[in-house]
């Protein structure tokens, strides 16, 4: 019995230092949490590197060093107060090594073009926010567009330990007919920025929500960086958006060619004396319709065809010397033969000159278009 009692005393004496150490460890842990700082965390880890609390202390230290206390709305509110008059903006907050920054994404601002996105960086020093830098990032092609606005909200997504601000904006033409939806992403950690756009015609009905429904196409020829997972995610977001309706490539190429021709020749139907032609891609439905057209006209240098297609009356000319198809003429398709002018027929006057014969009510007249010089006369 005496031997058993002695063993118990010895065991108690051996455990007492461990209990004391655990109590001191817990006390320091609680003290560290009461006034958290990098210095306090380091002090604890230095004294108790193998503590059961070590993992928690490390996580709290990382949070203090690298996790921002600001969410997107708070960051945007701070940035908006520092950038008066810039319109709506989005923002993402970032903290690295206990230094807080806010990155504001703006679609408006002095000197900012529609094909750029402005990223303004603010850094917090001594309790105050100061502007650290401005970067006007090249963004989606804005040709033919007049305005833009954010749509569909934003989100912060982590991809391979890098945080990206994903956001979307909508470009619109002055008449509202053309729209371009842009899905974009920006990573403050790496300064990566990229976007994928979907361009086409606005086909919304009255009162449609969201403020777009586009019949068009993503121009994959303009895509780059698709080996990066975040760029593939942007493309996926475009492809899965139910309000972005893709048209076949052959029609898309035709619509783009007709739009370009009209932009380059705004006075073709009234006063222009010189035109600009565009070479058609073989996949365009205009080339397909040319091959099927009846009544083609031939000269030693050209074959020309006139036909109605997708609401337009067009003339496509095949250039025999270089094996190219060009869009030579575009005008709205005649809907009322009694009131509207009608392009009735075409014929070659010589190897280069194509005569366009019109009816307009009881009146007839001709245009003459030189396919080589692209000069236009009305007589």
ZINORTA-V87998 format. One record per residue. RES is the residue in three letters. PHI is phi in whole degrees, 0 to 359 (none if undefined). PSI is psi in whole degrees, -180 to 180 (NA if undefined). D_FIRST is the distance of its C-alpha to the first C-alpha in Angstrom with 2 decimals. Layout:
BEGIN
((RES	PHI	PSI	D_FIRST) (RES	PHI	PSI	D_FIRST))
END
This chain:
BEGIN
((UNK	none	-42	0.00) (UNK	298	-39	3.79) (UNK	294	-40	5.37) (UNK	294	-40	5.14) (UNK	297	-41	6.28) (UNK	296	-38	8.72) (UNK	294	-38	10.02) (UNK	293	-41	10.82) (UNK	297	-42	12.61) (UNK	296	-41	14.45) (UNK	294	-40	15.61) (UNK	295	-40	16.86) (UNK	295	-34	18.73) (UNK	288	-35	20.28) (UNK	280	-29	21.52) (UNK	307	-46	22.92) (UNK	298	-36	26.01) (UNK	293	-42	26.76) (UNK	295	-40	26.74) (UNK	296	-41	28.90) (UNK	295	-43	31.22) (UNK	296	-39	31.68) (UNK	295	-43	32.45) (UNK	294	-38	34.99) (UNK	296	-46	36.46) (UNK	295	-39	36.99) (UNK	298	-43	38.48) (UNK	291	-35	40.94) (UNK	299	-48	41.79) (UNK	295	-38	42.70) (UNK	295	-39	44.66) (UNK	297	-40	46.51) (UNK	288	-25	47.55) (UNK	290	-31	48.76) (UNK	225	74	51.32) (UNK	292	136	51.86) (UNK	200	161	53.83) (UNK	300	-40	54.02) (UNK	296	-42	52.78) (UNK	294	-40	49.73) (UNK	296	-45	48.89) (UNK	297	-38	49.29) (UNK	298	-43	47.08) (UNK	295	-47	44.23) (UNK	294	-33	44.65) (UNK	293	-38	44.82) (UNK	280	-36	41.52) (UNK	230	69	39.69) (UNK	296	-25	41.62) (UNK	254	18	38.90) (UNK	297	152	38.08) (UNK	293	-18	37.82) (UNK	269	-2	40.72) (UNK	300	-45	42.87) (UNK	299	-42	44.93) (UNK	294	-43	45.77) (UNK	298	-42	46.73) (UNK	298	-43	48.95) (UNK	296	-42	50.65) (UNK	293	-36	51.31) (UNK	295	-43	52.68) (UNK	297	-40	55.03) (UNK	299	-44	56.17) (UNK	295	-35	56.94) (UNK	277	-39	58.79) (UNK	227	5	60.61) (UNK	242	119	60.74) (UNK	288	143	63.53) (UNK	277	-1	62.92) (UNK	257	135	66.49) (UNK	270	-179	67.62) (UNK	298	-41	71.13) (UNK	294	-42	72.69) (UNK	296	-42	71.28) (UNK	296	-42	72.45) (UNK	294	-38	75.91) (UNK	294	-41	76.22) (UNK	297	-47	75.41) (UNK	296	-40	77.87) (UNK	298	-36	80.57) (UNK	290	-22	80.45) (UNK	265	-15	80.98) (UNK	236	69	83.75) (UNK	295	141	86.19) (UNK	80	13	88.95) (UNK	265	0	87.53) (UNK	79	-166	87.25) (UNK	295	143	84.36) (UNK	216	162	81.61) (UNK	243	157	78.27) (UNK	211	153	75.39) (UNK	227	135	72.07) (UNK	263	149	69.50) (UNK	215	140	67.56) (UNK	231	127	64.94) (UNK	226	125	64.25) (UNK	52	45	62.09) (UNK	69	13	62.04) (UNK	255	123	65.86) (UNK	269	136	67.40) (UNK	226	152	70.69) (UNK	235	132	72.84) (UNK	248	112	75.35) (UNK	262	130	78.20) (UNK	256	121	80.43) (UNK	240	142	83.96) (UNK	257	-8	87.00) (UNK	230	154	89.30) (UNK	158	156	90.10) (UNK	302	127	92.93) (UNK	77	4	94.26) (UNK	274	122	91.90) (UNK	278	161	93.70) (UNK	291	-17	93.04) (UNK	261	23	91.84) (UNK	228	154	89.12) (UNK	240	131	85.83) (UNK	266	128	84.85) (UNK	244	115	81.23) (UNK	252	130	80.55) (UNK	255	131	77.34) (UNK	242	142	75.80) (UNK	236	143	72.98) (UNK	264	119	70.90) (UNK	228	132	70.85) (UNK	53	36	69.75) (UNK	83	-2	69.45) (UNK	242	151	73.01) (UNK	266	133	74.49) (UNK	229	145	77.18) (UNK	289	129	79.34) (UNK	255	-30	78.36) (UNK	187	162	80.78) (UNK	228	133	83.22) (UNK	227	120	83.74) (UNK	266	99	86.52) (UNK	277	133	85.31) (UNK	300	130	87.92) (UNK	235	-146	87.38) (UNK	288	149	89.34) (UNK	301	128	93.09) (UNK	247	20	94.79) (UNK	304	128	98.35) (UNK	81	0	100.39) (UNK	259	154	97.69) (UNK	237	-20	98.13) (UNK	205	168	94.84) (UNK	202	160	91.14) (UNK	202	154	88.07) (UNK	293	145	84.38) (UNK	220	158	83.58) (UNK	66	14	80.61) (UNK	73	-171	77.93) (UNK	215	168	75.57) (UNK	204	155	72.05) (UNK	254	123	69.64) (UNK	237	133	68.50) (UNK	265	124	66.05) (UNK	232	114	67.23) (UNK	52	49	65.21) (UNK	68	11	63.51) (UNK	247	129	66.91) (UNK	269	130	67.83) (UNK	241	138	71.38) (UNK	270	113	73.36) (UNK	264	130	75.36) (UNK	212	168	78.45) (UNK	223	145	81.87) (UNK	218	162	85.31) (UNK	238	125	88.73) (UNK	264	141	92.05) (UNK	224	145	95.25) (UNK	284	166	98.94) (UNK	299	-36	101.29) (UNK	271	-2	102.75) (UNK	77	1	99.36) (UNK	285	-41	100.46) (UNK	257	141	98.25) (UNK	222	156	94.52) (UNK	222	118	91.83) (UNK	266	131	88.13) (UNK	238	125	85.81) (UNK	256	125	82.10) (UNK	227	162	80.61) (UNK	212	145	77.31) (UNK	223	135	76.24) (UNK	244	109	73.07) (UNK	299	-34	72.41) (UNK	296	-37	69.91) (UNK	246	-9	72.51) (UNK	66	22	75.75) (UNK	285	136	76.76) (UNK	222	139	79.40) (UNK	200	162	81.18) (UNK	208	159	82.97) (UNK	231	133	84.55) (UNK	239	154	87.61) (UNK	231	117	89.45) (UNK	243	142	93.12) (UNK	175	-155	95.69) (UNK	260	140	97.60) (UNK	284	118	96.31) (UNK	242	26	96.69) (UNK	296	150	94.96) (UNK	270	177	96.29) (UNK	297	133	96.74) (UNK	72	21	93.53) (UNK	290	136	91.40) (UNK	234	127	87.78) (UNK	286	-177	86.63) (UNK	282	33	89.65) (UNK	200	153	90.49) (UNK	201	100	91.24) (UNK	253	130	92.58) (UNK	260	108	94.50) (UNK	190	-142	94.29) (UNK	195	147	92.33) (UNK	280	126	89.86) (UNK	277	95	91.82) (UNK	292	-18	89.59) (UNK	293	-23	91.91) (UNK	268	-4	90.59) (UNK	283	142	86.92) (UNK	213	161	85.00) (UNK	71	24	81.41) (UNK	286	-3	80.52) (UNK	283	-12	78.02) (UNK	271	134	75.76) (UNK	298	-34	73.51) (UNK	288	-29	74.28) (UNK	288	-37	78.02) (UNK	295	-35	77.56) (UNK	293	-39	75.69) (UNK	300	-46	78.65) (UNK	297	-40	81.05) (UNK	298	-41	78.86) (UNK	298	-39	78.94) (UNK	296	-48	82.73) (UNK	295	-28	83.02) (UNK	264	1	80.85) (UNK	281	115	82.65) (UNK	294	-18	84.67) (UNK	266	7	87.27) (UNK	247	101	88.25) (UNK	261	119	90.55) (UNK	278	133	91.52) (UNK	260	156	95.12) (UNK	303	149	96.15) (UNK	301	-37	96.69) (UNK	297	-39	100.42) (UNK	286	-36	101.09) (UNK	298	-44	98.84) (UNK	295	-36	100.83) (UNK	294	-48	104.06) (UNK	299	-40	103.05) (UNK	294	-39	101.95) (UNK	293	-42	105.26) (UNK	293	-42	107.33) (UNK	298	-43	105.39) (UNK	298	-45	105.91) (UNK	300	-44	109.64) (UNK	293	-38	110.10) (UNK	296	-38	108.24) (UNK	280	-21	110.43) (UNK	230	61	113.67) (UNK	294	-24	113.54) (UNK	253	19	117.37) (UNK	301	-37	118.23) (UNK	274	-5	119.83) (UNK	236	-61	121.83) (UNK	225	-6	122.83) (UNK	298	142	120.97) (UNK	245	-5	123.18) (UNK	215	137	120.45) (UNK	242	166	117.34) (UNK	242	133	114.08) (UNK	256	156	112.96) (UNK	237	139	109.51) (UNK	285	132	108.83) (UNK	274	141	107.05) (UNK	287	144	104.01) (UNK	303	-28	104.76) (UNK	281	-8	102.03) (UNK	296	142	103.76) (UNK	294	-18	105.21) (UNK	295	-38	108.45) (UNK	292	-41	108.92) (UNK	298	-44	108.20) (UNK	291	-33	110.74) (UNK	301	-45	113.26) (UNK	296	-27	113.21) (UNK	266	-12	113.92) (UNK	296	143	116.52) (UNK	263	157	120.09) (UNK	72	31	123.18) (UNK	299	149	121.83) (UNK	249	141	124.36) (UNK	237	144	124.92) (UNK	228	-178	126.44) (UNK	292	-20	126.42) (UNK	246	-22	123.30) (UNK	222	157	121.43) (UNK	237	128	120.61) (UNK	237	145	119.97) (UNK	223	138	118.74) (UNK	249	132	118.69) (UNK	199	162	116.35) (UNK	265	136	114.26) (UNK	203	124	110.49) (UNK	55	40	107.64) (UNK	88	6	110.06) (UNK	232	150	112.09) (UNK	262	124	115.34) (UNK	233	158	114.80) (UNK	238	121	116.78) (UNK	250	131	114.94) (UNK	243	133	116.82) (UNK	265	122	116.06) (UNK	269	110	117.01) (UNK	294	-32	118.34) (UNK	293	-38	118.21) (UNK	243	4	114.45) (UNK	62	37	113.24) (UNK	245	151	111.73) (UNK	256	133	111.84) (UNK	237	147	112.42) (UNK	271	110	112.33) (UNK	262	-26	115.78) (UNK	208	141	116.22) (UNK	218	133	114.20) (UNK	206	158	115.41) (UNK	301	141	114.32) (UNK	296	136	115.38) (UNK	292	123	118.49) (UNK	260	-31	117.62) (UNK	233	105	121.00) (UNK	293	-15	123.98) (UNK	270	-27	126.38) (UNK	250	-35	124.66) (UNK	265	155	122.52) (UNK	287	144	123.76) (UNK	236	121	123.42) (UNK	282	105	123.10) (UNK	272	-38	125.35) (UNK	198	165	125.77) (UNK	228	154	125.49) (UNK	200	150	127.83) (UNK	275	129	128.34) (UNK	277	-35	131.35) (UNK	208	-167	130.75) (UNK	298	-29	128.01) (UNK	248	-24	125.82) (UNK	261	126	126.98) (UNK	252	127	125.73) (UNK	265	129	127.73) (UNK	253	118	125.83) (UNK	258	130	128.10) (UNK	240	151	127.30) (UNK	244	137	128.55) (UNK	219	95	128.01) (UNK	67	-123	129.91) (UNK	266	3	133.52) (UNK	260	144	133.03) (UNK	237	148	132.29) (UNK	201	169	131.20) (UNK	227	148	129.61) (UNK	249	151	127.05) (UNK	235	125	127.24) (UNK	241	118	124.10) (UNK	274	113	124.32) (UNK	289	-19	121.24) (UNK	275	-51	121.66) (UNK	272	-18	122.19) (UNK	66	22	120.38) (UNK	276	144	123.27) (UNK	236	131	124.15) (UNK	234	152	127.60) (UNK	239	102	128.83) (UNK	201	NA	132.40))
END
